[in-house]
Each structure stands twice: as structure tokens, then as C-alpha cells.
Amino acid sequence: MTTTTSLTPPSSPPDTAVKKPGRVRRPRSARAGGQMHAGPIAYVILALFTIGSLFPLVWTAIAASRDNNRLAQTPPPFWFGGNLLDNLDIAWNDANLGKAFVNTTIVAGTSAFTIVFLSTIAGFAFAKLKFRGRGAMMLIVIGTMMVPPQLSIIPLYMMVAKLEWTDQLQAVILPSLVSAFGVFFMRQYLIQALPDEIIEAARVDGASSWRVVWHVVFPAARPAMAVLGMLMFVQTWNDFLWPFLVLSQTGNPTVQVAVAGLGRGYTPDQSLIMAGALLGTLPLLLVFAIFGKQIVGGIMQGAVKG
């Protein structure tokens, strides 16, 4: 009896190998270090914000190029006229803006430099140095920011009058040499941007306190110093109330005091006032156009280091 053997191959065992998951692709916009592209809605929003920001300056130039009768009509003009150069020339000569520009540059430059220098030193002390009463003194500095500056005008004017500083630039420079906001701003920046290890390493190398400030603190605080200097320069340049009280329009006026004297009469000439306001704004635009890229770059550099 012949026995037959089945030649059917045995069934292969089930595939138990675990497949490796495929690589998950991230969207191109979500990759690390990838550049994100703005959509059309973002461009529309940015365009609207840009137009809204530039409109006051453009309309000031339009009003300065018209005459007073046209500005009084309804609707007001929304395009340039032919009187811009004439109105600028009249405003420059009538308001003595040449001398006002020199005076305002001296006042704003001195105040900005002093505020940046003193605020950086004071901010470093409040941020990194340990001394008794540090917290209470910082609260006092912050508290002075809540006091309206108009409350100090009368005692400040009495002091200036006793010193016989009326109609002199030091009457405007002296009250603006320090800033509580500047101290607070530099303290907050140096807390993050200046590691304690760098200060300790400088002291181990034998550096004195002033060498630490000059060679460590100032380089680390350079981006914030540039921003603070720009803010203080613009604030002092645009200051009106205190210079208007202590300076005359014919002696040593600042730009804002000189512009306030334009267009006086029974019917103020608004076109001349706008021409003076335009002239007073152009130096600020020029300063920002020259140093704006360095300031923005310094902010970004400080943010990355911090």
C-alpha cells in the first residue's frame, strides 16, 4: 500500500514585522526656521494701518499748501495746492524757526543724553546691586510716574524765577535731566539682558564698579539706550507747556513755542500754523530715517540675546 505525501507547502507564518511609521511632513510654514508668508488679509490690514498713520502728516502738508480761505470751506481740501513753499518761507521767517531749531536741538539733545546716562546707571543699580531699601526706593521712583507734571509747575516756576533763569534754556533743561520712566525702563531691560555671571567674572578679574559699568553694562544696554534716547529726544522736542511758560517767543523759543506764535490775529491763519507744524516735524522724521534701522536692529539683537 502506497502512502502519498502532500506536496503542498506549509502556509507561511503571518507577517509579524512592525512597519516603521513614515516620516510626518510638517507644513512648510510650520518648519523650524522657515519663513512664514502673509496672506492677502494681512496685507490689507497693514495697508490700512499705514494709511491711517501717514494721513495726519499728509493732511498737514496739504493744509500748509493752501490758503486760509480754502481751509475754511466745506469739505476741506484733500490734495495739494500751490502755496506750500510760500507758506513755509513765511512761517520760517515770522516764527524765527532757525533759532528755535538750534535751541530745541540743544535742549532735547542734552536732556536725552543725560537721561540715558543716568537712567542706565540707576537701572543697573536697581537690577543687579543688592543694598538696603532697594525695593522701597524703586517703589518711590515708580510712584513719581503717577504724579501729574502739572502739579509741579508752580513751585518749579518759583524756583526758576528766584534763580533768574526765565527766558533762558537752562530753565527748560534742568527739570528734564532725569526720568523715572527711564530708570524703570533700563531696570527691566538689564534684569534679563545682563547675566549675573558676567558681572561676577568682571569682578573676579579685578574690575572696579565703574569699569563694570563702562565695559559690561553699557555694551549690554546699548539697544535699550538707543530706544530710550530716541523716546526722550522726541518727548523733549514736542514739549510745549513748560517751555511756553518760561521762554518768550522772541527771546529763546523752542520749536513748539515759536509755532504757537504763528497765525495770530482776529482770524488765525491756519495754513501758516500747519506750515510751522510741518517744519517742526521734519527734523524728527529725518532723525528716525537716519537712525531707525540701527535702533530696530539693536532691539532685535537685544531680544535674541535676552
C-alpha positions in Angstrom: 0.0 0.0 0.0 1.5 3.2 -1.2 1.4 6.2 1.1 1.0 9.6 -0.7 2.7 12.6 0.8 1.1 16.0 0.4 3.4 18.3 -1.5 1.5 21.4 -0.6 4.0 23.8 1.0 3.2 24.8 4.5 1.4 28.1 4.9 3.8 30.9 5.6 3.6 32.4 9.0 1.8 35.7 9.3 4.0 38.7 8.9 4.6 40.0 12.4 7.1 42.6 11.5 6.1 46.0 12.7 6.2 48.6 10.0 8.1 51.8 10.9 5.9 54.8 10.7 6.6 57.1 7.8 8.1 60.5 8.4 5.4 63.0 9.1 5.9 66.1 7.0 5.3 69.4 8.5 3.7 72.2 6.6 6.3 74.4 5.0 5.2 77.4 7.0 5.5 75.5 10.3 9.0 74.2 9.9 11.6 75.4 12.4 13.4 78.4 11.0 11.0 78.6 8.0 9.7 81.8 6.7 6.0 82.4 7.1 4.2 84.1 4.3 1.5 86.7 5.0 -1.9 86.3 3.3 -3.9 88.9 1.5 -5.8 89.8 4.6 -2.6 90.7 6.5 -1.5 92.9 3.6 -4.9 94.7 3.7 -4.7 95.3 7.4 -1.1 96.5 7.2 -2.0 98.9 4.4 -4.9 100.3 6.3 -2.7 100.9 9.4 0.0 102.5 7.2 -2.5 104.9 5.6 -4.0 105.8 8.9 -0.6 106.5 10.4 0.5 108.7 7.4 -2.8 110.6 6.9 -2.2 113.3 9.6 1.2 114.1 8.3 0.0 114.2 4.7 -3.0 116.3 5.5 -0.8 118.8 7.4 1.3 119.2 4.2 -1.9 119.6 2.2 -3.2 122.3 4.6 0.2 124.0 4.5 -0.1 124.2 0.7 -3.5 126.0 0.7 -4.6 129.4 1.9 -6.8 130.2 4.9 -10.0 130.8 2.9 -9.8 127.4 1.3 -9.2 125.6 4.6 -12.4 127.3 6.0 -14.6 125.8 3.3 -16.5 122.5 3.5 -15.4 119.9 2.5 -11.8 120.6 3.3 -9.1 120.1 0.6 -7.6 116.6 0.2 -5.0 117.4 -2.4 -2.0 119.8 -2.5 -2.2 123.4 -3.6 0.4 125.8 -4.9 1.2 127.8 -1.7 3.4 125.3 0.1 6.8 126.9 -0.5 5.5 130.4 0.2 3.8 129.4 3.5 6.9 127.5 4.6 9.0 130.6 3.9 6.7 132.9 5.8 6.4 130.6 8.7 10.2 130.2 8.9 10.8 133.9 9.0 7.9 135.0 11.1 8.4 132.5 13.8 12.3 132.7 13.8 12.4 128.9 13.4 16.1 128.9 12.7 17.0 129.9 16.2 14.1 127.8 17.6 15.6 124.7 15.9 19.0 125.3 17.4 17.6 125.9 20.9 15.4 122.8 20.7 18.2 120.6 19.5 20.4 121.8 22.4 17.6 121.2 24.9 16.5 117.8 23.5 20.0 116.5 22.9 21.2 117.5 26.4 18.2 116.0 28.1 18.2 112.8 26.1 21.9 112.2 26.7 21.7 112.9 30.4 18.6 110.8 30.9 20.1 107.8 29.1 23.4 108.0 31.0 21.8 108.4 34.5 19.0 106.0 33.8 21.4 103.3 32.7 23.5 103.6 35.9 20.4 103.8 38.2 18.7 100.9 36.3 21.8 98.8 36.7 21.9 99.5 40.5 18.2 98.6 41.0 18.5 95.5 38.8 21.8 93.9 39.9 23.1 95.5 43.1 21.9 94.5 46.5 21.5 97.3 49.0 19.2 98.1 51.9 15.9 99.8 50.8 16.2 98.9 47.2 12.6 97.8 46.8 11.2 100.8 48.7 13.3 103.2 46.6 12.1 101.6 43.4 8.5 101.9 44.5 9.1 105.6 45.2 10.6 106.0 41.7 7.6 104.3 40.1 5.2 106.4 42.3 6.6 109.6 40.9 5.4 108.5 37.5 1.8 108.6 38.7 2.0 112.3 39.8 0.8 114.7 37.0 3.6 117.0 36.0 1.2 120.0 36.1 1.2 119.8 39.9 4.9 120.8 40.0 4.7 123.8 37.6 4.0 126.5 40.3 6.9 125.6 42.7 9.2 124.9 39.7 8.4 128.3 38.3 9.0 130.0 41.6 12.4 128.3 41.8 13.3 129.3 38.3 12.3 132.9 39.0 14.4 133.1 42.1 17.4 131.8 40.1 16.6 134.5 37.4 16.6 131.8 34.7 13.4 132.9 33.0 13.7 133.1 29.2 16.9 131.0 29.4 17.4 127.5 28.1 18.7 126.1 31.4 15.2 126.7 32.8 13.9 124.0 30.4 17.0 121.7 30.5 17.2 121.4 34.3 13.8 119.8 35.0 14.3 117.3 32.2 17.7 115.8 33.2 16.2 112.8 35.0 13.3 110.5 34.2 11.6 108.0 36.4 10.4 106.1 33.3 13.9 105.9 32.0 15.1 104.3 35.3 12.2 101.8 35.3 12.8 101.0 31.6 16.5 100.3 31.9 16.0 98.3 35.1 13.5 96.0 33.4 15.8 95.5 30.4 19.0 94.9 32.4 17.3 92.2 34.6 17.1 89.9 31.6 19.8 91.2 29.2 22.7 91.2 31.7 23.5 87.9 33.3 24.9 87.9 36.9 27.8 85.6 35.7 29.3 88.3 33.5 29.3 90.8 36.4 30.9 88.2 38.7 33.5 87.3 36.1 34.4 91.0 35.7 34.8 91.4 39.4 37.0 88.3 39.7 39.3 89.9 37.0 39.7 92.9 39.3 37.4 95.3 37.6 36.1 98.2 39.7 32.5 99.3 39.8 33.0 102.0 37.2 34.9 99.6 34.9 32.0 97.1 35.2 29.6 99.9 34.2 31.7 101.1 31.3 32.8 97.8 29.9 30.0 95.5 30.8 26.7 97.4 31.5 26.9 100.0 28.7 27.6 97.5 25.9 24.9 95.1 27.1 22.4 98.0 27.4 23.2 99.6 24.1 19.9 98.6 22.3 17.7 99.9 25.2 19.8 103.0 25.5 19.2 103.8 21.8 15.4 103.3 22.2 15.3 105.4 25.4 17.4 108.1 23.8 15.0 108.3 20.8 11.9 108.4 23.1 13.3 111.1 25.3 14.5 113.2 22.4 11.1 113.1 20.8 9.3 113.8 24.1 11.5 116.9 24.8 11.3 118.1 21.3 7.5 118.1 21.5 7.2 119.5 25.0 5.1 122.7 25.0 3.6 123.7 28.3 6.7 124.3 30.4 8.8 125.9 27.7 5.8 128.1 26.9 5.7 129.4 30.5 9.4 130.1 31.0 10.5 131.1 27.4 9.4 134.0 25.3 8.6 133.8 21.6 11.1 136.5 20.7 14.0 135.6 23.1 15.0 131.9 23.2 12.0 130.0 21.9 11.8 126.3 21.3 10.1 125.0 18.2 6.8 124.4 19.8 6.8 127.9 21.4 7.7 129.5 18.1 5.0 127.7 16.2 2.4 128.8 18.8 3.1 132.4 17.8 2.2 131.8 14.2 -1.1 132.9 12.7 -2.1 135.2 15.5 -4.8 137.8 14.8 -8.5 138.2 14.7 -8.7 135.3 12.2 -5.8 132.9 12.8 -4.1 131.8 9.6 -4.4 128.0 9.8 -2.2 127.5 6.7 0.8 129.2 8.4 0.2 127.2 11.6 0.2 124.0 9.6 3.3 125.1 7.7 5.1 125.7 11.0 3.9 122.4 12.4 5.2 120.7 9.3 8.6 122.3 9.7 8.7 121.3 13.3 8.0 117.7 12.4 10.5 117.2 9.6 13.7 117.0 11.9 12.1 114.2 13.9 11.4 112.3 10.7 14.9 112.9 9.5 16.4 111.6 12.7 14.3 108.5 12.6 15.1 107.9 8.9 18.8 108.0 9.7 18.9 106.1 12.9 15.7 104.0 12.7 17.4 100.9 11.2 20.1 100.9 13.9 17.5 101.2 16.6 15.3 98.4 15.3 18.4 96.2 14.7 19.5 96.9 18.3 16.1 96.0 19.7 16.1 92.7 17.8 19.7 91.9 18.8 18.9 92.6 22.4 15.8 90.4 22.2 17.8 87.5 20.8 20.5 87.8 23.5 17.9 88.2 26.2 
